[in-house]
Amino acid sequence: MKVVGLSTSIIKRAKDKVFVVRDKLVFNYASGTHNVVKVNGTGFQQCSASSANGTLTSGRDVISLQTPGRKWYICGVAKHCELRNMKLAITVLPQTIAPAPAVSQSASTTLAVPTIYGFAIALFAGLVSL
């Protein structure tokens, strides 16, 4: 499991991560203080979300990456996106090889980094089997 906080420097590192179809993103945050909204490129640049986008609010939101391409996510609470830079843009690549066998959690690598404003995202790669 890799944990990536949403500060500016960590977002830059997330852009360098390889995301493939069937990976899962997990957004961890204090429920009621943040949310996750999937937006398009314009919404990402302008920190604006449409009410039709669907807002995730559980505090542990899991998003399965089912299709390749660009994906954009923002926090839609107050001005968290604009003022705190609470947004993430990634590119999801097609899955071109068979997934690795399931790895026990005790054997997996964990990269833990501090979260900013209690908002974090985790990527579970290689834990999904056919």
Backbone bond lengths (Angstrom), bond angles and torsions (degrees), N, CA, C in turn:
res aa  C-N    CA-C-N  psi(-1)  N-CA   C-N-CA  omega(-1)  CA-C   N-CA-C  phi
1 M - - - 1.453 - - 1.517 108.31 -
2 K 1.308 117.16 134.61 1.455 122.90 175.10 1.520 107.49 -114.23
3 V 1.307 117.34 130.54 1.452 121.51 179.92 1.515 107.98 -110.81
4 V 1.316 116.67 128.47 1.454 121.47 -178.01 1.515 108.91 -125.33
5 G 1.331 117.84 119.66 1.458 121.08 175.80 1.518 109.88 -79.95
6 L 1.311 117.40 165.16 1.455 120.02 -175.56 1.521 113.68 -104.23
7 S 1.321 117.36 49.29 1.454 119.73 169.88 1.526 106.88 -89.40
8 T 1.320 117.82 167.79 1.466 120.68 -178.51 1.512 111.54 -58.33
9 S 1.329 118.36 -45.95 1.465 120.23 -177.61 1.523 111.10 -67.33
10 I 1.323 118.04 -35.01 1.454 119.80 -178.73 1.515 111.09 -77.40
11 I 1.318 118.22 -31.61 1.466 120.19 174.28 1.516 109.30 -61.61
12 K 1.321 117.49 -39.62 1.465 119.95 177.25 1.518 110.57 -60.21
13 R 1.347 117.81 -40.30 1.462 120.58 177.42 1.518 110.70 -67.89
14 A 1.322 119.29 -36.10 1.462 121.78 179.37 1.517 110.40 -64.12
15 K 1.333 117.36 -33.57 1.461 120.47 178.82 1.525 110.69 -64.10
16 D 1.330 118.06 -25.61 1.463 122.00 -179.94 1.523 112.77 -85.94
17 K 1.333 117.79 -8.84 1.461 121.53 179.55 1.522 109.47 -75.10
18 V 1.324 115.36 151.02 1.450 120.94 176.87 1.523 107.86 -96.11
19 F 1.317 115.92 119.07 1.457 122.83 176.57 1.515 107.28 -109.74
20 V 1.327 117.15 133.54 1.457 120.67 178.59 1.526 109.10 -126.64
21 V 1.327 115.30 158.85 1.456 121.28 176.80 1.525 108.05 -52.68
22 R 1.318 116.82 137.08 1.458 127.73 -179.17 1.524 113.21 89.65
23 D 1.341 118.64 -6.37 1.461 119.52 170.44 1.519 107.72 -69.19
24 K 1.327 116.11 162.03 1.461 120.69 178.11 1.519 109.38 -126.94
25 L 1.327 114.90 135.66 1.455 121.35 173.27 1.516 107.59 -99.64
26 V 1.314 116.72 136.37 1.460 120.87 175.62 1.514 107.51 -123.67
27 F 1.320 116.08 116.24 1.455 121.78 177.25 1.526 107.69 -93.68
28 N 1.326 117.25 118.80 1.468 122.90 177.78 1.521 109.16 -109.44
29 Y 1.327 115.52 128.23 1.460 120.60 179.09 1.515 108.37 -163.52
30 A 1.302 116.39 165.63 1.467 120.55 178.17 1.528 108.60 -72.79
31 S 1.318 115.91 116.42 1.460 120.76 -179.94 1.528 109.87 -57.91
32 G 1.314 115.49 136.09 1.458 120.52 -179.00 1.517 113.39 94.02
33 T 1.334 117.20 -16.19 1.462 119.65 179.27 1.529 112.37 -106.39
34 H 1.322 116.89 -19.63 1.466 122.09 -179.68 1.524 108.32 -143.89
35 N 1.326 116.00 177.12 1.450 122.61 171.05 1.519 108.06 -156.24
36 V 1.318 116.77 178.08 1.464 122.16 177.94 1.517 107.40 -130.38
37 V 1.323 115.44 127.83 1.452 120.94 178.78 1.527 108.07 -126.88
38 K 1.334 116.46 126.24 1.461 120.19 174.19 1.525 106.96 -81.36
39 V 1.332 115.99 128.92 1.461 121.23 -178.22 1.522 109.55 -129.15
40 N 1.325 116.33 173.75 1.460 120.48 173.30 1.532 108.71 -92.21
41 G 1.319 117.27 -178.50 1.463 121.08 -177.41 1.519 113.09 -59.77
42 T 1.319 117.35 -38.89 1.463 120.70 178.65 1.522 110.82 -67.01
43 G 1.328 116.72 -44.64 1.463 120.80 177.27 1.518 111.60 -60.41
44 F 1.332 116.36 -36.02 1.458 121.14 177.99 1.530 110.57 -65.61
45 Q 1.325 116.59 -48.81 1.469 120.94 -179.11 1.525 111.88 -63.36
46 Q 1.332 116.55 -38.54 1.463 121.28 -176.38 1.527 113.52 -94.98
47 C 1.334 116.51 -0.22 1.469 120.92 -176.70 1.528 111.15 52.01
48 S 1.329 115.39 48.69 1.464 119.36 179.50 1.524 109.32 -131.19
49 A 1.322 115.06 141.62 1.459 120.68 -179.00 1.511 109.84 -125.08
50 S 1.312 115.57 142.68 1.459 121.89 175.44 1.525 107.93 -84.98
51 S 1.317 116.50 149.35 1.463 119.67 177.93 1.526 111.06 -66.81
52 A 1.328 117.41 -17.77 1.464 121.58 -179.49 1.532 112.23 -80.50
53 N 1.330 117.36 -9.19 1.461 120.33 -174.93 1.526 113.55 -72.36
54 G 1.292 118.07 -24.68 1.460 120.19 -175.50 1.518 109.31 82.27
55 T 1.306 116.01 123.89 1.456 121.64 -177.00 1.517 109.24 -111.90
56 L 1.323 116.57 130.73 1.461 122.57 177.18 1.518 108.39 -93.81
57 T 1.330 116.96 134.59 1.462 119.83 -172.21 1.528 114.27 -136.96
58 S 1.328 119.06 10.63 1.467 120.69 -171.66 1.525 114.37 -72.70
59 G 1.328 117.29 -24.00 1.459 120.45 -174.05 1.515 112.06 94.07
60 R 1.313 117.28 -13.82 1.473 123.45 172.72 1.525 106.73 -145.14
61 D 1.312 115.09 75.99 1.458 121.62 -174.72 1.522 109.99 -92.82
62 V 1.323 116.45 124.41 1.461 122.69 -179.49 1.521 108.47 -103.92
63 I 1.314 116.01 126.37 1.460 121.83 178.25 1.515 107.67 -120.59
64 S 1.326 115.83 118.28 1.458 121.67 177.91 1.526 108.00 -86.82
65 L 1.302 116.62 126.21 1.465 121.64 -178.48 1.528 108.31 -84.92
66 Q 1.325 116.51 99.28 1.459 122.29 -172.36 1.524 114.49 -95.59
67 T 1.342 117.71 -19.83 1.463 120.38 -176.88 1.524 110.01 -133.07
68 P 1.332 116.97 148.27 1.464 119.43 176.71 1.524 110.72 -73.70
69 G 1.320 115.47 159.82 1.466 121.37 176.07 1.514 111.81 127.93
70 R 1.330 115.39 -174.90 1.462 121.73 179.22 1.521 109.85 -78.54
71 K 1.326 116.71 141.67 1.463 123.39 177.39 1.523 107.53 -133.40
72 W 1.336 115.85 139.48 1.459 121.61 -178.06 1.516 109.56 -130.04
73 Y 1.336 116.71 135.75 1.461 122.52 179.28 1.520 109.12 -136.07
74 I 1.327 116.28 141.13 1.463 120.76 177.11 1.522 109.64 -136.12
75 C 1.328 115.99 161.57 1.463 121.34 167.32 1.520 105.48 -88.70
76 G 1.344 116.05 124.59 1.454 120.87 -176.88 1.520 114.01 -94.03
77 V 1.335 117.90 6.68 1.467 121.06 -179.20 1.523 109.45 -81.53
78 A 1.330 114.93 131.39 1.479 122.96 177.15 1.526 109.91 41.74
79 K 1.308 117.06 -125.93 1.461 121.12 179.60 1.531 110.86 -114.44
80 H 1.339 116.43 33.43 1.464 120.09 -179.10 1.522 112.07 -59.95
81 C 1.319 117.60 -39.02 1.459 120.49 179.27 1.529 110.66 -65.04
82 E 1.335 115.94 -50.74 1.472 119.94 -176.64 1.525 112.67 -69.03
83 L 1.314 117.52 -49.76 1.461 120.81 -171.35 1.529 113.70 -87.23
84 R 1.326 116.95 -30.59 1.468 120.46 -177.05 1.521 112.46 -107.73
85 N 1.329 116.27 0.71 1.463 122.32 179.97 1.531 111.92 56.36
86 M 1.331 116.55 37.75 1.458 121.44 -178.86 1.519 108.87 -85.72
87 K 1.344 114.28 80.20 1.451 121.02 179.63 1.522 108.53 -154.41
88 L 1.311 115.25 155.97 1.458 121.00 -176.76 1.519 109.39 -142.45
89 A 1.335 116.78 131.71 1.464 123.08 174.16 1.527 107.50 -121.38
90 I 1.320 116.43 131.43 1.464 120.75 179.28 1.519 109.58 -135.79
91 T 1.327 115.48 164.06 1.453 122.36 171.29 1.522 107.05 -117.36
92 V 1.326 115.97 127.61 1.460 121.84 178.83 1.526 107.49 -102.28
93 L 1.330 115.31 125.06 1.463 121.47 -179.77 1.524 110.23 -92.77
94 P 1.345 117.23 154.55 1.467 119.28 175.82 1.530 109.28 -64.63
95 Q 1.313 116.41 152.11 1.455 120.35 176.52 1.515 106.95 -85.17
96 T 1.336 116.71 110.48 1.457 120.31 -173.64 1.521 113.20 -103.30
97 I 1.322 117.50 -12.94 1.454 120.26 177.59 1.519 108.23 -126.30
98 A 1.327 115.66 161.13 1.465 119.21 178.28 1.515 109.15 -63.02
99 P 1.321 117.56 144.39 1.458 119.68 179.54 1.519 111.27 -64.40
100 A 1.319 115.29 150.22 1.459 121.03 177.31 1.518 108.82 -66.08
101 P 1.339 116.72 153.86 1.461 118.33 176.85 1.524 110.66 -59.99
102 A 1.307 115.46 153.15 1.467 120.12 -179.94 1.520 109.89 -58.40
103 V 1.327 115.14 139.93 1.458 121.93 -178.97 1.517 107.42 -112.71
104 S 1.320 116.20 137.23 1.463 117.75 176.93 1.508 108.93 -67.15
105 Q 1.320 117.00 148.95 1.457 120.49 -177.52 1.510 112.17 -61.01
106 S 1.324 117.92 -32.89 1.457 119.86 -179.04 1.520 111.42 -67.28
107 A 1.352 117.32 -24.34 1.455 120.23 -179.42 1.521 111.99 -94.25
108 S 1.312 118.95 -7.37 1.459 120.62 -177.72 1.519 110.89 -79.40
109 T 1.307 115.28 158.63 1.450 121.64 179.09 1.515 109.14 -90.96
110 T 1.306 116.83 139.37 1.455 120.95 178.55 1.518 108.54 -121.91
111 L 1.315 115.37 126.22 1.455 121.43 172.90 1.517 105.76 -110.07
112 A 1.299 115.92 106.07 1.463 119.74 -178.39 1.511 108.73 -104.32
113 V 1.294 116.09 129.67 1.455 121.42 178.45 1.513 108.08 -130.84
114 P 1.317 117.51 154.27 1.461 118.51 -179.60 1.522 110.77 -63.20
115 T 1.300 115.89 146.36 1.458 120.01 176.61 1.516 109.06 -95.49
116 I 1.287 115.66 153.97 1.452 122.19 178.97 1.527 107.09 -104.13
117 Y 1.315 117.18 124.53 1.453 122.73 179.04 1.525 111.50 58.40
118 G 1.331 117.25 28.77 1.455 121.19 177.03 1.514 114.50 69.68
119 F 1.315 118.70 19.37 1.459 122.36 -175.25 1.521 107.30 -115.27
120 A 1.296 118.17 119.42 1.459 121.40 -178.38 1.512 109.14 -138.07
121 I 1.316 114.47 163.05 1.454 120.76 177.24 1.515 107.71 -133.76
122 A 1.310 117.70 137.76 1.456 121.48 179.28 1.519 108.32 -120.18
123 L 1.313 115.84 144.67 1.455 121.77 176.80 1.508 107.41 -115.03
124 F 1.329 116.52 121.99 1.444 121.34 176.02 1.522 107.00 -101.70
125 A 1.317 117.15 102.03 1.449 121.54 -178.22 1.526 109.17 -108.32
126 G 1.298 117.08 141.28 1.441 121.72 175.71 1.522 113.88 74.61
127 L 1.305 120.21 7.07 1.448 121.82 -179.97 1.522 111.97 -98.99
128 V 1.326 115.93 -1.14 1.460 120.41 -178.57 1.513 107.97 -101.92
129 S 1.306 118.76 126.08 1.447 121.20 177.91 1.523 109.67 -111.17
130 L 1.324 114.88 156.62 1.462 119.36 -179.81 1.488 111.93 -69.28
